[in-house]
Amino acid sequence: MTPEKPIIYQLLPRLFTNYCASPVANGTLAENGSGKLNGITDTVLESIRSLGATHVWYTGVIEHAHDADYSAYGIARQNPYVVKGHAGSPYAITDYYDIDPDLAEDVPNRMAEFEALVERTHAAGMKVIIDFVPNHVARQYYSDAKPAGIEDFGHGDNREMFFCRDNNFYYITRQQFAPHIDLGSGAGAYVEFPAKASGNDCFTAFPGVNDWYDTVKLNYGVDYGDGSRHFEPIPDTWYKMLHILRYWASKGIDGFRCDMVHMVPLEFWHWAVPQVKSHYPGISFIAEIYDIGLYRPFIEYGCFDYLYDKVNLYDTLRAIETDNCSAARITGCWQAVEGIGQHMLNFLENHDEQRFASPFYAGDARRAIPSLAVATFINRGPMMVYFGQELGEPGTDAEGYSGCDGRTTIFDYWSVATVRRFLANGTCKGKLTAAEKSLRKEYARILKLANEEAAIASGDFFDLMYVNLDNPGLNPHRHYAFLRHKDGELLVIAVNFGDNDCEIAVNIPEHAFTVLGLERGEVAARELLGGEKGTKYLGSDRPFEINVAAHGAAVWKIKAKDFKRPQTKRCCKNK
């Protein structure tokens, strides 16, 4: 059985199933509403599955800071002065053991609604990923849903010390929290004394507006005062986090997307991940990481299954699109992760990045096809798409706390127009433009191909650029070509980042025939994205010719059994 290549669909339930037709900028929950977990129905899940998705990452389901009042349900209210936007950051966790009440139709049964969503997702043939936020919590963390015997973070801390091994937080002793924002006045003011360090390793009582002032840094036993590390005996924070991981694993989820893993000691991951997997062997750990020098340690010692390849492939593809960077630079991307490519999670969009179609990026969703094809086909690792990406969502809304910055807000109550039109109150029969329909079909063709073709899901990769850099039939600055191969099936893949349709003549070196065991000669072939069929010549003495549309991709499939065999004459002898 061919191993499955994960195709991850990321969505924020708060935004995804919010059908508010006219959201107002900086609107409250009462004004703009919130998407609900129950709104992600069987029909909606089938629409996601139809794109080729194998996993759904439900972003922001754990209870986090917001200014809505759920105190009637026993949920502590957050001070709005330390909440970013009305809806707050999904990464300012207020209760690691609870589901965010904004996402529930029946707030007292919010956990049951989540568990039902997990069951529906599995029934639809997909797996469930949720966030694990290990580096920081909201400024007013308090768990009303924690199991018996579990103490809150900060309970029992020695607040007279900047660092103690078993403190959960870092304290700026004898100083009051005074960020460069308004903390209010009178009875409604936010007061914190002593101040705690902020989540982005800001060890001062005076964080700026661009610091993560809405969060508090967690202490894993590293004294940032002198750099010393105190991991024996095991710090209290380690035990608390391991319990949280096991708690959510017990809910039947299939993976954790772990936030900012390089801000947490590698030793913690080495200790915690195997313990979780010993009880839940099928669970996956995905690392958000931004240091390519740490990729191998976090895989080999930190025990992660997959890592974001943001600073390598994502940044290169974006530079090709926006900064006239040469497509030949893609070769350096796979070389940088050679041997661990199957652990790389590729993407063109996520909640932190600007939308591809935004004026801050490409400005045209159709231009994404070559980048999408490269990111999906270049290795065996996961591919991720962000909800609305497949419709060309441009990210041009000014939602409130998030201005018009090319991103879809994570801080505001909002409804995303393209997604709202498509979902059409859960029917998935909404009116799309011809361009949106075409784009969604192209996304589905490419994403589905990743698991329909064993050569992509589990085959070998061979870069062709080194024999095409001086080839007049291929422009290495706008074109990129490579092979994928498995068990006698060969894919010749070429993409065109240029503005004009072209016929690319791709040289295939003799070395590829030797390494991959390829046959030579005339062959019946089929182009998998457009359906074209024809006869192709495969050999090192003549280029492989491929027509590729402007901002397009082509994937020609060749099977060993389809080579045209020369007929041999039989000699008949008289007996």
C-alpha positions as CSV (number, residue, x, y, z in Angstrom):
1,M,0.0,0.0,0.0
2,T,1.4,3.4,-1.0
3,P,2.1,5.7,2.0
4,E,-0.3,8.6,2.2
5,K,1.2,12.1,1.5
6,P,-0.6,14.4,4.0
7,I,-2.6,17.2,2.3
8,I,-3.6,19.5,5.2
9,Y,-6.5,22.0,5.0
10,Q,-6.1,24.7,7.6
11,L,-9.1,26.6,8.7
12,L,-10.2,28.8,11.7
13,P,-13.6,27.7,12.7
14,R,-14.3,31.2,14.1
15,L,-14.0,32.6,10.6
16,F,-14.7,29.6,8.4
17,T,-18.4,29.1,9.1
18,N,-19.3,32.6,10.0
19,Y,-22.1,33.6,7.6
20,C,-22.5,37.2,8.7
21,A,-23.3,39.0,5.5
22,S,-22.0,42.4,6.4
23,P,-19.4,42.3,9.2
24,V,-18.4,45.7,10.5
25,A,-14.8,46.7,11.1
26,N,-13.7,46.2,14.7
27,G,-17.1,44.5,15.4
28,T,-17.9,42.7,18.6
29,L,-19.2,39.1,18.9
30,A,-22.7,40.5,19.1
31,E,-22.2,42.5,15.9
32,N,-20.3,40.1,13.7
33,G,-20.9,36.7,15.2
34,S,-18.6,33.7,15.1
35,G,-18.3,30.5,13.1
36,K,-19.3,27.3,15.0
37,L,-17.9,23.8,15.1
38,N,-21.3,22.4,14.4
39,G,-21.3,24.4,11.2
40,I,-18.6,22.1,9.8
41,T,-21.1,19.6,8.7
42,D,-20.7,16.3,6.7
43,T,-21.4,18.3,3.5
44,V,-18.7,20.9,4.4
45,L,-16.2,18.2,5.2
46,E,-16.9,16.4,1.9
47,S,-16.2,19.7,0.1
48,I,-12.8,19.8,1.8
49,R,-12.1,16.2,1.1
50,S,-13.0,16.8,-2.6
51,L,-9.9,19.0,-2.8
52,G,-7.7,16.0,-2.0
53,A,-7.3,16.9,1.7
54,T,-6.3,14.1,4.0
55,H,-6.1,16.2,7.2
56,V,-7.9,19.2,8.6
57,W,-6.1,21.6,11.0
58,Y,-8.7,23.2,13.2
59,T,-6.9,26.4,14.2
60,G,-7.8,28.2,17.4
61,V,-10.2,25.6,19.0
62,I,-8.6,25.7,22.5
63,E,-9.9,28.5,24.7
64,H,-8.1,31.7,24.2
65,A,-8.3,35.4,25.2
66,H,-11.3,37.4,23.8
67,D,-13.4,40.2,25.2
68,A,-16.8,38.4,25.0
69,D,-18.4,37.7,28.3
70,Y,-19.0,34.1,29.2
71,S,-18.9,34.5,33.0
72,A,-22.5,33.2,33.2
73,Y,-21.0,29.8,32.2
74,G,-18.2,29.9,34.8
75,I,-15.6,31.1,32.3
76,A,-13.4,33.9,33.6
77,R,-13.6,37.1,31.6
78,Q,-10.4,38.6,30.2
79,N,-9.5,42.2,30.7
80,P,-10.0,43.7,27.2
81,Y,-6.9,45.9,27.5
82,V,-4.6,42.8,27.2
83,V,-6.6,41.2,24.4
84,K,-5.6,41.9,20.8
85,G,-8.8,42.7,18.9
86,H,-12.2,41.8,20.2
87,A,-11.7,38.1,19.3
88,G,-8.2,37.8,20.6
89,S,-5.3,35.7,19.4
90,P,-5.8,32.0,19.1
91,Y,-2.3,31.7,20.6
92,A,-3.1,33.6,23.8
93,I,-4.4,30.5,25.6
94,T,-6.5,31.0,28.6
95,D,-7.4,27.4,29.4
96,Y,-5.5,24.5,27.9
97,Y,-8.2,22.0,28.8
98,D,-11.2,23.7,27.2
99,I,-12.8,24.5,23.8
100,D,-13.2,28.2,23.0
101,P,-16.8,29.1,23.8
102,D,-17.1,31.4,20.8
103,L,-17.2,28.2,18.7
104,A,-20.0,26.5,20.5
105,E,-23.7,26.6,19.7
106,D,-24.4,25.3,23.2
107,V,-21.6,26.7,25.4
108,P,-22.0,24.1,28.3
109,N,-21.6,21.3,25.7
110,R,-18.7,22.9,23.9
111,M,-16.4,19.9,24.4
112,A,-19.0,17.5,23.2
113,E,-19.4,19.6,20.0
114,F,-15.7,19.3,19.4
115,E,-15.6,15.6,20.0
116,A,-18.5,15.3,17.5
117,L,-16.5,17.3,15.0
118,V,-13.6,14.9,15.4
119,E,-15.9,12.0,14.7
120,R,-17.4,13.7,11.6
121,T,-13.9,14.4,10.3
122,H,-12.8,10.8,10.7
123,A,-16.1,9.6,9.1
124,A,-15.3,11.9,6.1
125,G,-12.0,10.1,5.7
126,M,-9.7,12.8,7.1
127,K,-7.6,13.2,10.2
128,V,-7.7,16.0,12.8
129,I,-4.9,18.3,13.7
130,I,-5.1,21.0,16.5
131,D,-2.7,23.5,17.9
132,F,-0.4,22.9,20.8
133,V,0.9,26.3,22.1
134,P,3.8,25.5,24.3
135,N,5.8,28.7,24.6
136,H,3.3,31.1,26.1
137,V,-0.2,31.6,27.6
138,A,-2.6,34.6,27.9
139,R,-1.8,37.2,30.5
140,Q,-4.8,36.0,32.6
141,Y,-4.5,32.3,32.3
142,Y,-7.0,30.4,34.4
143,S,-8.4,26.9,33.7
144,D,-12.0,26.2,34.9
145,A,-12.0,22.9,33.0
146,K,-8.8,21.3,34.3
147,P,-9.0,17.8,35.6
148,A,-8.9,17.1,39.3
149,G,-5.4,17.4,40.8
150,I,-4.0,19.7,38.1
151,E,-2.8,23.1,39.2
152,D,-2.9,26.2,37.0
153,F,0.3,27.7,35.5
154,G,1.8,30.1,38.0
155,H,0.2,28.5,41.0
156,G,2.9,28.3,43.7
157,D,5.5,30.3,41.8
158,N,8.1,32.2,43.8
159,R,7.3,35.7,42.4
160,E,10.3,37.2,44.2
161,M,12.7,35.5,41.7
162,F,13.2,36.2,38.0
163,F,14.0,32.6,37.5
164,C,13.3,29.4,39.5
165,R,13.4,26.0,37.9
166,D,9.9,25.1,39.0
167,N,8.3,28.5,38.4
168,N,6.1,28.5,35.4
169,F,6.7,32.1,34.6
170,Y,9.6,34.6,34.5
171,Y,9.1,37.6,36.8
172,I,10.4,41.1,36.4
173,T,10.7,41.6,40.1
174,R,9.6,44.8,41.8
175,Q,8.2,46.2,38.6
176,Q,4.7,46.7,37.4
177,F,3.7,45.6,33.9
178,A,3.7,48.8,31.8
179,P,3.6,48.1,28.1
180,H,3.4,50.8,25.5
181,I,-0.4,50.4,25.3
182,D,-3.3,51.7,27.2
183,L,-4.1,49.5,30.2
184,G,-7.2,51.5,31.3
185,S,-7.9,53.3,34.5
186,G,-9.9,52.9,37.6
187,A,-11.6,49.6,38.5
188,G,-11.4,48.3,34.9
189,A,-7.6,48.8,34.5
190,Y,-5.3,45.9,34.0
191,V,-2.8,45.6,36.8
192,E,0.0,43.1,36.9
193,F,2.6,43.1,39.7
194,P,5.2,41.9,39.5
195,A,5.4,42.0,35.7
196,K,5.8,38.7,33.8
197,A,8.0,38.3,30.7
198,S,6.1,38.4,27.4
199,G,5.9,35.5,25.0
200,N,8.4,36.7,22.4
201,D,11.2,36.4,24.9
202,C,10.7,40.0,26.0
203,F,12.2,40.0,29.5
204,T,11.1,43.5,30.5
205,A,8.1,45.1,32.1
206,F,7.8,47.5,29.2
207,P,7.0,45.6,26.0
208,G,6.2,47.6,22.9
209,V,3.1,47.5,20.7
210,N,4.7,45.0,18.3
211,D,5.7,42.6,21.2
212,W,3.5,39.7,22.2
213,Y,2.3,41.8,25.2
214,D,-0.9,39.8,25.3
215,T,1.0,36.6,26.3
216,V,3.3,35.4,29.1
217,K,6.4,33.4,28.4
218,L,6.5,29.9,30.0
219,N,9.6,28.7,31.9
220,Y,11.0,25.3,30.8
221,G,14.1,25.5,33.0
222,V,16.2,28.0,31.0
223,D,17.6,30.9,33.0
224,Y,17.7,33.7,30.4
225,G,19.6,35.8,32.9
226,D,22.8,33.8,32.6
227,G,21.9,31.2,29.9
228,S,22.1,28.2,32.3
229,R,19.8,25.2,31.8
230,H,18.1,23.3,34.6
231,F,16.5,20.2,33.3
232,E,17.3,17.7,36.1
233,P,15.1,17.1,38.0
234,I,12.4,17.7,35.4
235,P,10.9,21.2,35.7
236,D,7.2,21.6,36.7
237,T,6.3,23.1,33.3
238,W,7.4,19.9,31.5
239,Y,5.0,17.7,33.5
240,K,2.1,20.1,33.0
241,M,2.6,20.3,29.2
242,L,2.9,16.5,28.9
243,H,-0.4,16.1,30.7
244,I,-2.0,18.6,28.3
245,L,-0.7,16.7,25.2
246,R,-2.0,13.4,26.5
247,Y,-5.3,15.0,27.4
248,W,-5.9,16.1,23.8
249,A,-4.5,12.9,22.3
250,S,-7.1,11.1,24.3
251,K,-9.8,13.0,22.4
252,G,-9.0,11.0,19.3
253,I,-7.1,13.7,17.4
254,D,-4.4,12.7,15.0
255,G,-1.8,15.4,15.3
256,F,-0.5,18.6,16.9
257,R,0.8,21.6,15.1
258,C,3.2,22.9,17.6
259,D,3.6,26.7,17.8
260,M,7.1,28.3,17.7
261,V,8.9,25.1,18.8
262,H,12.4,26.6,18.7
263,M,11.4,28.9,21.6
264,V,11.0,25.8,23.7
265,P,14.1,23.7,24.7
266,L,14.8,20.9,22.3
267,E,15.4,18.7,25.3
268,F,11.7,19.0,26.3
269,W,10.5,17.7,22.9
270,H,13.0,14.8,23.1
271,W,11.4,13.9,26.5
272,A,7.8,14.6,25.7
273,V,7.0,13.5,22.2
274,P,8.1,9.8,22.6
275,Q,6.0,9.6,25.8
276,V,2.9,10.8,24.0
277,K,3.6,8.4,21.1
278,S,4.1,5.5,23.4
279,H,0.4,5.7,24.3
280,Y,-0.8,7.1,21.0
281,P,1.5,5.7,18.3
282,G,-0.4,7.1,15.3
283,I,-0.2,10.7,16.4
284,S,1.9,13.2,14.4
285,F,3.9,16.3,15.6
286,I,4.3,19.2,13.2
287,A,6.7,22.0,14.2
288,E,6.4,25.6,13.3
289,I,10.1,26.6,13.0
290,Y,12.1,29.4,11.4
291,D,15.7,28.3,11.6
292,I,16.9,25.9,8.9
293,G,20.0,25.1,11.1
294,L,17.6,23.5,13.6
295,Y,15.7,21.3,11.1
296,R,17.8,18.2,11.6
297,P,18.0,18.4,15.4
298,F,14.3,18.9,15.7
299,I,13.7,15.8,13.5
300,E,16.4,13.6,14.8
301,Y,16.5,14.5,18.5
302,G,13.3,16.4,19.0
303,C,11.3,13.5,17.4
304,F,9.1,15.7,15.1
305,D,7.4,14.1,12.1
306,Y,7.2,17.3,10.0
307,L,8.6,20.8,10.0
308,Y,7.4,24.0,8.4
309,D,9.8,24.8,5.5
310,K,9.1,28.5,5.6
311,V,12.6,30.0,5.5
312,N,13.7,27.7,2.7
313,L,11.1,26.7,0.0
314,Y,8.3,29.2,0.9
315,D,10.6,32.2,0.9
316,T,12.2,31.1,-2.3
317,L,8.9,30.6,-4.2
318,R,7.7,34.0,-2.9
319,A,10.9,35.6,-4.1
320,I,10.5,34.1,-7.6
321,E,7.0,35.6,-7.7
322,T,7.6,39.0,-6.2
323,D,11.4,39.8,-6.5
324,N,12.4,38.4,-9.9
325,C,14.4,35.7,-8.2
326,S,15.5,32.9,-10.5
327,A,13.6,29.7,-10.6
328,A,16.9,27.9,-10.6
329,R,17.1,28.8,-6.9
330,I,14.6,26.0,-6.2
331,T,17.5,23.5,-6.6
332,G,19.1,24.9,-3.5
333,C,15.9,24.4,-1.5
334,W,15.9,20.6,-1.9
335,Q,19.6,20.4,-1.5
336,A,19.3,22.2,1.8
337,V,17.0,19.5,3.2
338,E,18.4,16.5,1.3
339,G,17.8,13.4,3.3
340,I,15.0,15.0,5.3
341,G,12.7,16.2,2.5
342,Q,10.0,13.8,3.5
343,H,9.7,15.7,6.8
344,M,9.2,19.1,5.2
345,L,5.7,20.7,5.3
346,N,5.3,23.0,2.3
347,F,2.7,25.8,1.9
348,L,2.0,29.0,0.0
349,E,-0.4,30.5,2.6
350,N,-1.2,30.2,6.3
351,H,-2.6,32.4,9.0
352,D,0.7,34.2,9.5
353,E,1.5,34.9,5.9
354,Q,-0.1,37.2,3.3
355,R,-2.6,35.8,0.9
356,F,-1.0,34.8,-2.5
357,A,-3.7,36.8,-4.4
358,S,-3.3,39.9,-2.2
359,P,-1.8,43.1,-3.7
360,F,1.0,42.6,-1.1
361,Y,2.0,39.3,-2.8
362,A,1.2,38.3,-6.4
363,G,-2.1,40.2,-6.8
364,D,-3.4,37.4,-9.0
365,A,-4.5,34.0,-7.6
366,R,-4.0,32.3,-11.0
367,R,-0.3,32.9,-10.8
368,A,-0.1,30.4,-7.9
369,I,-0.2,27.3,-10.1
370,P,3.6,26.8,-10.7
371,S,4.4,27.5,-7.0
372,L,1.6,25.1,-6.0
373,A,2.9,22.4,-8.2
374,V,6.4,22.7,-7.0
375,A,5.4,22.8,-3.3
376,T,3.1,19.8,-3.8
377,F,5.3,17.6,-6.0
378,I,8.9,18.3,-5.0
379,N,9.0,15.8,-2.0
380,R,7.0,13.2,0.0
381,G,6.3,15.6,2.9
382,P,2.9,17.3,3.6
383,M,1.4,20.1,1.6
384,M,-0.9,22.6,3.3
385,V,-3.5,25.0,2.0
386,Y,-5.2,27.8,3.9
387,F,-9.0,28.1,3.7
388,G,-10.1,30.3,0.8
389,Q,-6.7,29.9,-0.9
390,E,-8.3,27.6,-3.4
391,L,-10.9,30.3,-4.3
392,G,-8.3,33.1,-4.7
393,E,-9.2,34.9,-1.4
394,P,-7.3,38.2,-1.7
395,G,-7.0,39.2,2.0
396,T,-8.0,42.8,1.2
397,D,-10.4,43.3,4.2
398,A,-9.6,45.8,7.0
399,E,-11.2,43.8,9.7
400,G,-10.4,45.9,12.8
401,Y,-7.3,45.1,14.9
402,S,-5.9,43.7,11.7
403,G,-5.8,46.4,9.0
404,C,-5.6,45.8,5.3
405,D,-2.3,44.0,5.3
406,G,-2.9,41.1,2.9
407,R,-3.7,38.6,5.7
408,T,-6.9,37.2,6.9
409,T,-7.3,38.4,10.5
410,I,-6.9,36.0,13.4
411,F,-7.7,38.7,16.0
412,D,-11.2,39.9,14.9
413,Y,-14.7,38.5,14.6
414,W,-15.1,38.4,10.8
415,S,-16.6,36.6,7.9
416,V,-14.5,35.8,4.8
417,A,-16.6,36.8,1.7
418,T,-15.2,34.2,-0.8
419,V,-15.6,31.3,1.7
420,R,-19.0,32.5,2.8
421,R,-20.2,32.6,-0.8
422,F,-18.9,29.1,-1.5
423,L,-20.2,27.5,1.6
424,A,-23.6,29.1,1.2
425,N,-24.8,28.4,4.7
426,G,-23.4,24.9,4.6
427,T,-24.7,23.7,1.3
428,C,-21.4,24.2,-0.6
429,K,-23.5,25.2,-3.6
430,G,-22.7,28.9,-3.5
431,K,-22.2,31.0,-6.6
432,L,-18.6,31.3,-7.6
433,T,-17.2,33.3,-10.5
434,A,-15.9,31.4,-13.5
435,A,-12.3,32.2,-12.3
436,E,-13.0,30.9,-8.8
437,K,-14.5,27.7,-10.1
438,S,-11.5,27.2,-12.5
439,L,-9.0,27.9,-9.7
440,R,-10.6,25.4,-7.3
441,K,-10.6,22.7,-10.0
442,E,-6.9,23.3,-10.6
443,Y,-6.1,23.1,-6.9
444,A,-8.1,19.9,-6.7
445,R,-6.3,18.3,-9.7
446,I,-2.9,19.1,-8.2
447,L,-3.6,18.2,-4.6
448,K,-5.4,14.9,-5.6
449,L,-2.5,14.0,-7.8
450,A,-0.2,13.9,-4.8
451,N,-1.8,10.7,-3.6
452,E,-3.1,9.3,-6.9
453,E,0.5,9.0,-8.1
454,A,2.8,6.7,-6.1
455,A,5.7,8.5,-7.7
456,I,4.8,11.6,-5.8
457,A,3.5,10.1,-2.6
458,S,6.5,7.8,-2.1
459,G,8.7,7.9,-5.1
460,D,12.2,9.3,-5.9
461,F,13.0,12.9,-6.9
462,F,15.6,13.9,-9.6
463,D,16.3,17.5,-10.3
464,L,16.9,18.3,-14.0
465,M,18.2,21.9,-13.8
466,Y,21.9,21.1,-13.8
467,V,21.7,19.9,-17.4
468,N,19.4,22.7,-18.5
469,L,21.1,25.9,-17.2
470,D,22.5,26.7,-20.6
471,N,19.8,25.0,-22.6
472,P,18.2,27.5,-25.1
473,G,15.0,25.5,-24.9
474,L,14.5,26.2,-21.2
475,N,14.8,29.5,-19.4
476,P,16.2,28.5,-15.9
477,H,15.0,31.8,-14.5
478,R,11.3,31.3,-15.3
479,H,11.2,27.5,-15.7
480,Y,11.8,24.6,-13.4
481,A,11.8,20.9,-14.3
482,F,12.3,17.7,-12.4
483,L,11.4,14.0,-12.3
484,R,9.5,11.8,-9.9
485,H,9.8,8.0,-10.3
486,K,8.6,4.8,-8.7
487,D,8.3,1.2,-9.8
488,G,8.5,1.8,-13.5
489,E,6.3,4.9,-13.5
490,L,8.0,8.2,-14.4
491,L,6.6,11.7,-14.1
492,V,8.3,14.5,-16.1
493,I,7.2,17.8,-14.4
494,A,7.8,21.3,-15.6
495,V,6.4,24.6,-14.4
496,N,6.4,28.0,-16.0
497,F,6.6,31.1,-13.8
498,G,6.7,33.3,-16.9
499,D,3.9,35.5,-18.5
500,N,3.9,33.7,-21.8
501,D,2.9,30.2,-23.0
502,C,5.9,28.2,-24.1
503,E,7.3,24.9,-25.3
504,I,10.0,23.8,-23.0
505,A,12.7,21.4,-24.3
506,V,13.9,19.6,-21.2
507,N,17.2,17.8,-21.3
508,I,17.2,14.5,-19.3
509,P,20.8,13.4,-18.5
510,E,22.2,9.9,-18.9
511,H,22.7,9.8,-15.2
512,A,18.9,9.8,-14.6
513,F,18.5,6.7,-16.8
514,T,21.2,5.0,-14.8
515,V,20.0,6.0,-11.3
516,L,16.3,5.5,-12.0
517,G,16.6,2.6,-14.3
518,L,14.7,4.3,-17.1
519,E,14.0,2.9,-20.5
520,R,14.7,4.9,-23.7
521,G,12.7,5.4,-26.9
522,E,9.3,6.3,-28.1
523,V,6.6,6.0,-25.5
524,A,2.8,6.6,-25.1
525,A,2.4,9.3,-22.5
526,R,-0.4,11.3,-20.8
527,E,-0.4,14.8,-19.3
528,L,-2.1,14.4,-15.9
529,L,-3.3,18.0,-15.3
530,G,-4.8,18.7,-18.7
531,G,-5.5,15.1,-20.0
532,E,-3.5,15.4,-23.2
533,K,-2.2,12.2,-24.7
534,G,0.6,11.7,-27.2
535,T,3.8,10.0,-28.1
536,K,6.9,11.2,-26.5
537,Y,10.6,10.4,-27.0
538,L,12.5,9.7,-23.8
539,G,16.3,9.7,-24.0
540,S,19.4,11.6,-23.1
541,D,20.2,12.4,-26.8
542,R,17.0,14.4,-27.5
543,P,15.1,16.9,-25.3
544,F,11.7,16.0,-23.8
545,E,9.3,18.6,-25.2
546,I,6.5,20.0,-23.0
547,N,4.0,22.8,-23.7
548,V,3.4,24.8,-20.5
549,A,0.9,27.6,-20.2
550,A,1.9,31.0,-18.7
551,H,1.9,30.6,-14.9
552,G,1.1,26.9,-15.4
553,A,2.4,23.4,-14.8
554,A,2.5,20.2,-16.7
555,V,3.0,16.6,-15.5
556,W,3.7,13.9,-18.2
557,K,3.3,10.3,-17.0
558,I,5.2,7.5,-18.6
559,K,4.9,3.8,-17.8
560,A,7.5,1.3,-18.6
561,K,5.0,-1.0,-20.2
562,D,3.9,1.7,-22.6
563,F,7.2,1.9,-24.5
564,K,6.9,0.9,-28.1
565,R,8.9,-2.3,-28.5
566,P,10.7,-2.9,-31.8
567,Q,9.2,-5.9,-33.6
568,T,11.6,-8.8,-34.1
569,K,11.5,-11.0,-37.2
570,R,11.1,-14.7,-36.6
571,C,13.2,-17.0,-38.7
572,C,11.3,-20.2,-39.7
573,K,13.4,-23.3,-40.5
574,N,12.3,-26.4,-42.3
575,K,12.2,-29.3,-40.0
